[in-house]
Amino acid sequence: MSKIPVRHIKDSFFEERFSIREIKPLVLKGGLMHDLHRHDFYFVLFIKKGKGFHQIDFIDYTIKNYSVFFIRPGQVHQLQLSTGTTGFMLQFTPDFYSPKDNPAMQVLRKVSTKSYCQLSQKGTDPIFTILQSILWEFLLKDQRYIEAIRSYLAILFINLARQSENPHNVRNESKLYAQERLEELQTLLDKNIYAKKKVSDYASMLSMTTYQLNAITKSLLHKTCSDLINEHIILEAKRLLIATNNQVNQVADMLGYEDSSYFIRFFKKQTGLTPEVFRQNFK
């Protein structure tokens, strides 16, 4: 039974569970192409100038100047960058940057749930200045450089969060609380969807009632928590169907369905296509 190729930082030359690289040298000889794969680490692409194509969880993005792509562990993506593209490629494992300070963790959660961000002209310079500072720390490896990198990352993510916000939105504590719980739910779905498919499972992990959890998802997304769970199951099924050669019954088994016919009916109800037809149409 095949799986989507997973890349690991430990498989490369990076010892600190972190790396930062300039993009320009990577695209000198005909650009850069990454086939469909997933990571067990965070992958963040900061484009200053350039062109290309990026597909993240089957959503297509055209790469433009001053754009940011944030890939969480487990997401699947493929990437093409043209010669002449400049910017930075940032990679780090969850245990490298896992701040004990809850507000800092909330900022990471906020920026990582948004796969694409177009930087404003005003916000571009501070972000690339921070990235240049991180690169210097990484290359020089001076005393306590890892602490310095983590501190710079905290500032970087705050800047990204500011770029993601609508300046006309009025903040209120109840909406902020709901947004934070929704972001936590998305993280839990990423980690547990193979084994846990009940609303009560996620409500329990969030120390909430199912009523409270549904109230949050309905108020922010106009969807029930069950809708989100189903969407996540379908997304993972699509990942497995496209990136592996597994038979449909094998995909069903990997997703925790003992009855493959039930899985096929569920998939068709959600997408309008059987798993096999979806796979054929995508090729």
Protein Blocks (a to p, Z undefined) as FASTA:
>chain_A
ZZdddddfklmmbfnlpacddfklmmmngpaaddddddfbdcddddfbdcddddeehiac
dddehiacdddehiacdddddehiacddddddfklmccfblklmmmmmmmmmpmbdcddf
klmmmmmmmmmmmmmmmmnopghklmmmmmmmmmmmmmmmmmmpcfkbccdfklmmmmmm
mmmmmmmmmmmmmmpccfklmmmmnopafklmmmmmmmmnopafklmmmmmmmmmmmmmm
mmpccdfklmmmmnopablmlmmmmmmmmnopafklmmmmmZZ
